[in-house]
Amino acid sequence: MNCSLCNIDVPQERIDEGYTICTKCSTEEKVSCHTIYTHKTGGYIQVVSKEQSANLNRLDRRGYSSKTARHYKEFTVDKVDKPKSVKFRRCTKVYTSYNTALDMVISYYNEWGYEKTLQYLRQMNSSGDIPLMTRVKIQDIVTDKYLTPSPRALIRKFNK
């Protein structure tokens, strides 16, 4: 079958779809698509007109599908002749030694118990008396001591 406008042979697939004119003579606009990602992966395509596609790409925070960054401003890197000098300052903070802090916390634990000892340990750390790593190590020791049953408690448990 020939095109009704230019008499060029129309492909059979186009005739099967119900068209009587060729693609060169057609006034129908080509369709475009807009990719929608509902998650990180697994996007799907929405078929829209070219005008709608351009508008959706403008509104989409991911931008166009081109490989260039269209919305970013150009920038240049200034060359530095001489790097800035860096002043190294040694840490002059003096902390309580680990053994001293451990002895203080264990005696506090024996007098006040577990919950108060953890508060005391947090207060020592936040006031700058001991570093965080020391606090964590001492807290592990106190927790182990709290969870380990005393010999008296074991005797009571097994004598029942």
C-alpha positions, 0 to 999 in steps of 0.5 A, a space after each residue: 500500500 502506498 502513502 495517501 500523500 506522497 505515494 511512497 510504499 508504507 511498511 506493512 507494520 504501519 498499515 497493521 496499526 491503522 496508519 495510511 501515511 508514511 512517517 515522513 508525511 505524518 504530522 503526529 509528534 514523536 513521543 518522549 519519556 521521563 524516567 521515574 525512580 521510586 527507590 535507588 534502583 528499579 526505575 520505570 519509564 513514563 511515556 509523555 510528549 516532548 514538551 512534557 518531558 522537557 518540563 519534567 526534566 527541568 523539575 526533576 531534582 536528578 536533572 537531565 539524563 546527559 552526562 554533563 552537569 548543566 546547573 553547576 557554575 564553572 569554577 577555577 582552581 587558583 594556584 598557590 605559590 607557597 603553602 601555608 605553614 601549619 603550626 603543630 600544637 601538642 596536647 597539653 591536657 593532663 589526664 588522671 592516670 588509668 590506675 588512679 582513675 580505676 581505683 577511684 571508680 572501684 572505691 566509688 562503686 563499693 560505696 554507692 553501687 552500679 548506677 551512681 558509679 556510671 554517673 560518676 564515670 560520665 561526669 569524670 569524662 565530661 569534665 575532662 579528668 579522663 579520656 573517653 577510652 579510659 572511661 570505656 575500659 573502666 566502665 567495662 570493668 565495673 559492668 563485669 564486676 556488677 554482673 559477676 555474682 558474689 561468692 555469698 550469692 552463689 552459696 545462697 543459690 546452691 543451698 536452696 
